[in-house]
Amino acid sequence: MNIKLLKNKSFVLLMSGQCISAIGSGMQSFALSLYVLSITGSGGKFASVLAVSVIPKLILGPISGVFIDRLDRKKIIVCLDILSGFVSLVFYILSITSGIRLIYIYIGVIMLSIISSIYNPAINSVLPSIMKKEELVDANALSSIIMSTASIFSPMLAGALYGMLGLPIILLLNAVSFFCSSIMEFFVKLPKLVRGDMKFTFAVFKKDFGEGVTYIVKHKLLRKILICAFVINFTLNPMMSIGYVYLAKMVLKVNDVQIGIQQTIFVAATLIGPLIASRVLKKMELSKIFYMGLYLVGGLMAFAALSTSKMFTGLFSGITIPFTLLVVTGVLAVAAIGIINISITTMKQKETPMELYGRVNSVQTMAAMSAVPLGQMLFGSLLDHTPSYITILLTSFSILITAFLFWFSLVSEEKHAKEGKATEINEIINTDIP
């Protein structure tokens, strides 16, 4: 990791604010899940709370980029953190006065989701504004480490505080975390972006949004990244969120304690990818790391499928070895996915002009997110109607095919570029001959 990053005051303030608010948000999310389950006893109602939080992000995701590119990004993130703090503060006041009803939770979750659908793209667009291009890999890696660390410790803190002090204190701490984050972000120095003097009308909005979409369509690499991100989220996300738990619980028949250990190890493994990325991504081309990472993940998925098949598990008297292999493939896959994500983010940051980044990033994020529920529904249906190893192998093949097509397109472009240069040189030589 590049220690020089810590000399950048704006970067340190931004990351510190993100870390504090991420821990607070993670604590609140975990505590609310415990609260919903305790008052309803229904996993379905808890799942519905998670579902409604996705809807605003899908709707507002691509639209938010237009506002981010046109308005002052610093004011956006500071004001939205303050607004998030007030929403959490209202939660706290309700919890100590009349208690929190399920309808209040729905409203609160939707409001925070609306805020985050604008806040997250704004934060992503700020990072390349305050960092040099050669520092983006390390900056993205450190940002990923911070978010992963927050996701590890926030449930632990929330579980302890919820058991000892109850939900209200966690809601209050989350409100405070947002206010602290806004104060830190206030002192971040951002360069001014050159914008037109046009009034912000619907016609202007339509034009700005169209420019972001058009830039992606015309830019070959960004277009490929969007397509690959959609396929990856459609096939790989269901495997990581559903597949590994299903294989452990339903196929290998491990107990709940072992599943808890498996998931804890997977969360901890999210730190591995960023640590490796800061070294590897600076030595090789980002596009090469991207498709090599996909090849690795595709191979690991195939191994996970075969190691949990009856043919393999039947070779052992217990499930210790198959389960260990399943956990190992998961850890390696999580680490590889971390590197893939950082490579995608850095490629987008390097290939996109800052005045368009908000729109480009929002459109790509929305396209990738829209694939998740579709993939999960198909994946779940396949698990119900086909042997699990067949479903996992289909996931593996789709990832490997995506990696191959991305690699093949790069090779084809390089070949055409070399042929074009050779033709140009021949034309120059021929024109010089009398």
N, C-alpha and C positions, 0 to 999 in steps of 0.2 A: 504494500500500500504506500502511496506517495505521501510522505509526511508534509510536504510543502503545501498540500491542500489546506492544512490547519492554519496557514499564515493568511489565508483568504478570509477576512473578517465576515464578509457577507455570506460566504459558504458555511462557515461555522455557525453563524446565527440562524441560517435557514435550516440546517440539519438539526440543530439543537431544538428549534421550535417544532420541527417535524417529529422528532423523537418524543418530546413531551406530549404533544397532542395525540400521537399514535398510541402511546401507552394508555392515556386517558380514554381514548375511544375504544381500545381493545378491552379495557376493564369494564367499561359501561356495556359494551356488546355482550360480553360473557355474563355479567351480572344480570342483565335483562333476560338472557336466555334461561338462566336459573330461575328467575322470578316468574317468567311465563309458564315454565314447566311446573313450578310449585303451585301456582294458582289455578291452572287448567288441567294439569296432568295429561295434556294432549301434545303428542309430537307433531300432529298435523297442524295445530294452531301455531306452534313454534315455527314450523316450516313456512307457514303463510306469512309470518313476520319477516322472515328472510326473503321471501319472494317479492313482497311489496317494496323492499329496499332496492331491488334490481330495476324495477320499472322506470323510475325517474331517470336513472343513469342511461338506459337505453333510449329514452325519448329525448332527453336534454343533452346527451353526450355530444353529438355532432353539431348541435346548435350552439353550445357553450363556447366552442372554439372561435366563433365569429366575434363574440363579446370579448374574449380574452385577447384576441389580436388587435381589437380596436380601442379597448379601454386600458387604463393604467394597471398593469399586472400587480404591482406592489399594493395598490389600494384594494384590488380584488381580494388578495389572499389575507390582508389584514382585516378588512371588513367582514369577510366570510368567517374567519376564525372568531371574531367578536360575536357575530350572529349565532354561530354554533355554540358558543359559550352561554349565550342567553337562552337558547333552546334547552340546553342541559340544566341551566339554572331553574327554568320553569318546571322541568322534570323533578328537580330536587324539592322545590316548594310544594308541588302537588303531593310528593311522597311523604312529606312530614305533616301535611294538613289533612287532605282527604284520601290519600292513597292513590296509587296509579292503577287505573282501569285499563283493560286491554285496548279499548278504543283510543285512549291517550297514547299508548305505546305505538299503535299503528300510525297515528298522526305525527308523533315525534320522530319515528323511524323514517317516514316519508320526507319530513322536513329536512332532517340531517342528510338524507340521500340526495335530495335536490341540491343542497349546499355543496356536498362533496362532488357532485357531477360537474360543478363549475370549478371548485377549489382544486381538485386533483390535477386536471389538465393545466390549470394556471401554474401550479407548483412545478409540473414537468416542463413547462415552457420557460420558467425562471432559471432553472439550472444551466442550460446552455448560454444564457445571457450573462452569467457572472463567471463562467469558466472558459478557459482556452480550449480549443478543439482537442489538443493533445492531452488535456487533463480530464476529458469527459469519461473515459473508461474507468479511471480511478474514482471519479466523483459518483458515477452511477453505481459502482461496486460498493462504495461506502454507504450510499443512500439505501441500497438493498440490504446491507448488513444491519443498518439501523432499524429498518422496518421489520426484518426477520427477528432481531433481538426483542423488539417491542412485542411481536406476536408470541414469543416464547414466554416472556416474563409477565405480560399483562394478565393472562388467565390465572397464573399463580397468585399474583397480588390480589386480583379480584376475588378469587376463591377464598383466600384468607380473610380479607376485609368483609366480604359478604357474610361469612360464617360468624365473625366476631361482632361486626358493627351494623350489618344489614345493608340494604340497597341505597338508602339516602346518602350516606357518606361517599359512596362511589360516584353517584351522580354529581355531588358537589365537587369532588376532586376532578372529574372530567371537565366541568365548567371552568374551574380554575386553570386546568391545563390548556384549554383553548385561549383564555385570556393571556396567559403567560406566553403562549406561542405567538399571539398577535403582537405583543410588545417586542419580542425578538425580531419578528419580521419587519416591524416598523423601521428598524435601523439597518435593514438590508439595502445596499446601494445598487440600483439597477440602471443600466444605460437607457437613455431615451430612444424610443423607436419613432421613426419618421412615419407620420400618418397623414392622410389627406384631410382637407378642411370640410369635407362633405358632412352634411347633417345625417344622423343615423336614422334612416327611414327603412321601410320594408324593402324598397327597391335596392337600397344600399346593402341591407342584410342579405338579400337574395344574391346579389352580385358577389359579395364577400364569400358567402358559403360556396357558391359555384366555383370561385377561384381555387378554394382549397381542394374540392373534389377533382377539378380539372388538373391541378398540379400532380395529384396522385396518379391519375389515369395516364398522364403523359410521361411521368417519371418512371422509367422501367424498374429500377430497383425498389422504389417505394410501392409500386404496384405489385411486385412479386412478394414483398414483405407482407402486404395486406392479405393476399391470397393465402400465403403460408400460415399467417397468424390465425385466419379463419379455420383452416383445416386442422391446425394443431389444437386449437381450443375445442373444435368439434369432436376430435378423436382422443386427444391426450388428456384434456381436463377431466372428462368422465372417468378415465382409467385411474387418475390420481385421487379423485374425490370419492369414487364409488368402488372401482375395481379392486384396489388393494384391500379395502375393508371386506368386500364380498369374498375375495379369495381366502382371506384369513379366517373369517367367521363361518362362511357357508361351505367352503370346500375343504379347508384344513381343519375346521372345527376347533379352533383355539378358543380359550376363555377370554372374558372381558378384560382381565388384567393384562394379558398378552397383547390384546388389541390396543389397549392404552399405551403400553410400552412401545409398540410399533409406531403409533401416531406421534408420540413424543420424540422418538428418534427421527422421524421424517421431518418434523418441525425444526429440530436442531440441525438437520442436514441442510436446511436452507441457508445456513451460514457458510457452507463449504464452497458453493458455486461462486459467490462474490469474491471470496478470498483467492480462489484460483483464477478468476476472470481478470483481476488486476494485473496478473503476471502474463497470462496466456494471450489475452486479446491485444496486447501491445506488441507481441512478437509475430503475430500472424494476421492475415487479412480478416476483417470481421465477417465477410460473406463466407469465407472458407470455414471459419469457426462455427458459423451458423449451420451449414449443411453437415459438417462433421458431427456436430452435437446431435442433430436429428438422426443421423445414422446410428450413433451410439444409443440414443433413447429407443429407437425402433428395435435394435438388437436386444436391448434389455427387456423390452416388453415381450418379445418372442421367448426369451429365456424364462421370464416369469410365467408365461402360459404353459410352457413345457414342464417346468419344475413343479407345477401344481396339478398336472394331469394325473389320472389314475395310473397310467403306465409308469410314471416316475415315482409317485408316492407309494405305490405298491411294493417298491424295492426296499422299503424301510418299515421297521416295526412300529415306529412312532412318527410324529410330525415335526420333530425338532429340526432335522436337517432341511426338509422342504420349507419350513417356516423361516429358518435362518436365511436361506437363499432368497426367499421372497423379500425379506427385510433388506438384505444387501442390495438386491436389484432396485428396490425403492429408493434407498439412500443414494445410489449412483445416479438414478434417474432424476431425483430432486436436484442434485448438484449440477448435472448437465443442463437441466431446465433453467437453473439460475444463470448459467453462462449464456444460454441461448437468449434469455430475456434481456440480459445486459447488452449483448451484441445487437439485438433488434433495436433497443432504445438508442444506443450510440449511433447506429447507422442512420436512424431517423433524424437524430439531432444534427449529424454532420451533413446530411443531404437536403435538409429543409431550411430555407431562409427564415430568419427569426420572425419576420413580419407575417409569415404564413404558418408558423409552427403550431399555434393553438388550433387552427382549423384542421390541419393535416393530422395532428395527433388525435384530436377528438373523433374524426371520421374513422381512423384506423382502430381506435379503442372501441368505438361503438360496433364496428363490423366484427371485431374479435369477440366482444362480449355477447353479441347476438347468437353466436355459434354455441355457446355453453349450454343453455337450456335445451336446445335442439339435440345436441350430442348426448346429453344426459338422458333424455327421454328414449332416444334410439338405443343407447348403450344398455339402459335398464331393461328395455323390451327384449333385446338380444339375449341378455343373461337369463331372462325368464323362459326363453324358448329354444335356446341352443346351449350346448356344453360350454362352460366358462372359457376353456382354453381356445375354443374356436372364436369366441368374441374377442378375446385378448389378441389372438393372432391377426384378426382383421384390423385391430388397432395398430398393431406392429406393421403390417403391410402398408397401411395408409400413410404412416409416418415415413417409412422407407421410400415409398414412391414419391412422396412430397420432397424428400431430401434429394432423390435422384433427379427429379424434374428441375429443381432449383439449381443443382450442380450443372445439369445439361444445358440449361439456358445461359449460365455464365460462360461455359466453354464455347457455346455457339457464338456468343457476343464477342469473345476474345478472338475467335477464328475469323469472324467477319471484319473485326477491327484490323487484324493483321493483313487480311486480303486487301482491305481498302488502302492501307498504307503502302503495300506492295504495288498496287495499281497506280497510286499517286506518284510513287517514285519512278515507275516505268514511263508514265506520261511525261514527267519532267525530263527523263533521259532522252526520250524520243524527240521531244521538242528542241533539245539542244543539238541533235544531230543534223547537220546541214543536208 
